[in-house]
C-alpha cells in the first residue's frame, strides 16, 4: 500500500494521466469527459486470477463505461504517448471513459519495460474493479520490440506503444464483455 506521503507526491501525476486520457477520449468521442484520480482501498488479490492471452474470454465486446484512474510505471513522455494510443483503441472497442462516479468499471494500470537480448519487453498490468471498488480481474500481457539501447523505454516508439495499446484495449474489452 502506498504511504500517505508518497500518495500526496504522486497524486498530481495521477490526475494529469487521468485528465490526458479523458481529454483524448473526449476529443475522439466528441463528448465531455473528465478525469479524476482516487486511491482505492487495497483489495484482496484472490478476487480474480490474472488473465493471460490463453485464458481471456472470447466473447464479443459490448459497450461499457470505465474510469481509468491510475497509470504509472513509465516515464511521463511515454505515458502521454501511450494514453493517446489507448484512447483511440478503447474507442474502437466500445469502452467509453467517464468519471469514476459514473463508471461501471474502474481501471488502474502499470506499464513496465525490461531489456532482453536483441530488444526489450514492454508489458502492462491492468486491475479492473467494479463500481464498488471490488477487483474483478487482473490482466497482464507484454509485447517484444527489437532494437538496442541502454534504457528499454528508449525502444517504446509510437509504433510499439500503439501495439501495446491495441493489445490492452482488446484484453480489456474481452474481460469486460465476459463480466456478467
C-alpha positions as CSV (number, residue, x, y, z in Angstrom):
1,X,0.0,0.0,0.0
2,X,1.3,3.5,-0.8
3,X,2.1,5.7,2.1
4,X,0.2,9.0,2.5
5,X,3.3,11.0,1.8
6,X,4.1,9.1,-1.4
7,X,0.4,9.3,-2.5
8,X,0.4,13.1,-1.9
9,X,3.5,13.4,-4.1
10,X,2.1,11.2,-6.8
11,X,-1.4,12.5,-6.9
12,X,-0.7,15.4,-9.3
13,X,0.9,12.9,-11.8
14,X,-2.2,10.6,-11.4
15,X,-4.5,13.5,-12.1
16,X,-2.5,14.5,-15.1
17,X,-2.7,11.0,-16.6
18,X,-6.4,10.7,-16.0
19,X,-7.0,14.2,-17.5
20,X,-4.9,13.4,-20.6
21,X,-6.8,10.1,-21.1
22,X,-10.1,11.7,-20.6
23,X,-9.3,14.6,-22.9
24,X,-8.0,12.3,-25.6
25,X,-11.2,10.2,-25.4
26,X,-13.4,13.3,-25.3
27,X,-11.8,14.6,-28.4
28,X,-12.2,11.3,-30.2
29,X,-15.7,10.7,-29.0
30,X,-16.9,14.3,-29.1
31,X,-18.5,14.1,-25.7
32,X,-17.4,15.8,-22.5
33,X,-15.4,13.6,-20.2
34,X,-13.4,14.4,-17.1
35,X,-10.7,12.5,-15.3
36,X,-10.5,12.1,-11.5
37,X,-7.9,10.2,-9.6
38,X,-8.7,8.5,-6.4
39,X,-6.8,5.9,-4.5
40,X,-8.8,2.8,-4.0
41,X,-8.6,0.6,-0.9
42,X,-6.4,-2.4,-1.1
43,X,-8.4,-5.3,-2.4
44,X,-7.8,-9.0,-1.6
45,X,-5.9,-10.4,-4.5
46,X,-8.0,-13.6,-4.6
47,X,-10.8,-11.8,-6.3
48,X,-9.6,-12.9,-9.7
49,X,-6.7,-14.7,-11.1
50,X,-4.5,-12.9,-13.7
51,X,-5.8,-13.2,-17.2
52,X,-3.4,-14.2,-19.9
53,X,-3.8,-14.4,-23.7
54,X,-4.8,-18.1,-23.3
55,X,-7.4,-17.6,-20.6
56,X,-9.3,-14.5,-21.8
57,X,-12.9,-14.6,-22.8
58,X,-13.5,-14.8,-26.5
59,X,-17.0,-13.1,-26.3
60,X,-17.8,-10.1,-28.4
61,X,-17.2,-6.8,-26.6
62,X,-20.2,-4.8,-25.6
63,X,-20.4,-1.0,-25.0
64,X,-19.4,-0.1,-21.4
65,X,-18.1,2.7,-19.3
66,X,-14.8,2.8,-17.5
67,X,-12.8,5.2,-15.5
68,X,-9.0,5.0,-15.9
69,X,-7.9,6.4,-12.6
70,X,-4.2,5.4,-12.4
71,X,-1.4,4.6,-14.8
72,X,2.2,4.5,-13.7
73,X,5.5,2.8,-14.3
74,X,6.8,4.5,-17.4
75,X,8.5,7.9,-17.9
76,X,5.9,10.7,-18.3
77,X,6.5,11.2,-22.1
78,X,6.0,7.5,-22.7
79,X,2.8,7.6,-20.6
80,X,1.5,10.5,-22.5
81,X,2.0,8.8,-25.9
82,X,0.6,5.5,-24.6
83,X,-2.5,7.3,-23.3
84,X,-3.2,8.9,-26.7
85,X,-2.9,5.5,-28.3
86,X,-5.1,3.8,-25.7
87,X,-7.8,6.4,-26.1
88,X,-8.1,5.6,-29.8
89,X,-8.0,1.9,-29.2
90,X,-10.6,1.8,-26.4
91,X,-13.0,3.8,-28.6
92,X,-12.7,1.1,-31.2
93,X,-13.7,-1.5,-28.6
94,X,-16.8,0.4,-27.3
95,X,-15.2,1.4,-24.0
96,X,-16.1,4.9,-23.0
97,X,-14.0,6.8,-20.4
98,X,-16.1,8.6,-17.8
99,X,-15.7,10.0,-14.3
100,X,-15.3,7.3,-11.6
101,X,-18.7,8.1,-10.1
102,X,-20.4,7.3,-13.4
103,X,-18.3,4.3,-14.4
104,X,-19.4,0.7,-14.4
105,X,-15.7,-0.3,-14.1
106,X,-12.6,1.4,-12.6
107,X,-9.3,0.5,-14.3
108,X,-5.8,1.1,-12.8
109,X,-2.7,0.2,-14.7
110,X,1.1,-0.2,-14.6
111,X,3.5,-0.3,-17.6
112,X,6.9,-2.0,-17.5
113,X,9.9,-2.3,-19.7
114,X,12.8,-4.7,-19.4
115,X,15.8,-5.4,-21.5
116,X,16.1,-8.6,-23.5
117,X,18.7,-9.9,-25.8
118,X,18.0,-8.0,-29.0
119,X,15.5,-5.6,-27.6
120,X,13.0,-5.1,-24.8
121,X,9.8,-6.4,-23.4
122,X,7.1,-3.8,-22.9
123,X,4.3,-5.0,-20.6
124,X,1.2,-3.9,-18.8
125,X,-0.9,-4.9,-15.8
126,X,-4.5,-3.7,-15.6
127,X,-6.5,-4.2,-12.4
128,X,-10.2,-4.0,-13.2
129,X,-12.6,-3.1,-10.4
130,X,-16.4,-2.9,-10.3
131,X,-18.2,0.3,-9.3
132,X,-18.0,-0.7,-5.7
133,X,-14.2,-1.0,-6.0
134,X,-14.0,-4.8,-5.7
135,X,-11.4,-6.2,-8.0
136,X,-12.9,-8.4,-10.6
137,X,-9.9,-9.2,-12.8
138,X,-6.2,-8.6,-13.3
139,X,-4.9,-8.6,-16.8
140,X,-1.3,-8.8,-17.8
141,X,0.5,-9.2,-21.1
142,X,3.5,-7.9,-23.0
143,X,5.0,-7.4,-26.4
144,X,8.6,-7.6,-27.6
145,X,10.3,-4.9,-29.5
146,X,13.6,-5.2,-31.4
147,X,16.4,-2.7,-31.1
148,X,19.3,-1.6,-29.0
149,X,19.5,1.0,-26.2
150,X,20.7,1.4,-22.7
151,X,17.2,2.1,-21.5
152,X,14.4,-0.3,-22.5
153,X,12.0,2.7,-22.6
154,X,14.0,4.2,-25.4
155,X,12.6,1.4,-27.6
156,X,9.0,2.4,-26.8
157,X,8.4,4.3,-30.0
158,X,4.9,5.3,-31.3
159,X,4.5,2.0,-33.2
160,X,5.4,-0.1,-30.2
161,X,3.1,1.9,-27.9
162,X,0.4,1.6,-30.5
163,X,0.7,-2.2,-30.4
164,X,0.7,-2.2,-26.6
165,X,-2.4,0.0,-26.5
166,X,-4.2,-2.2,-29.1
167,X,-3.4,-5.3,-27.1
168,X,-4.5,-3.5,-23.9
169,X,-7.8,-2.4,-25.4
170,X,-8.5,-5.9,-26.8
171,X,-7.8,-7.5,-23.5
172,X,-9.9,-5.0,-21.5
173,X,-12.8,-5.4,-23.9
174,X,-12.7,-9.2,-23.7
175,X,-12.7,-9.1,-19.9
176,X,-15.4,-6.5,-19.7
177,X,-17.6,-8.4,-22.1
178,X,-17.2,-11.6,-20.0
179,X,-18.3,-10.0,-16.8
180,X,-22.0,-10.8,-16.1
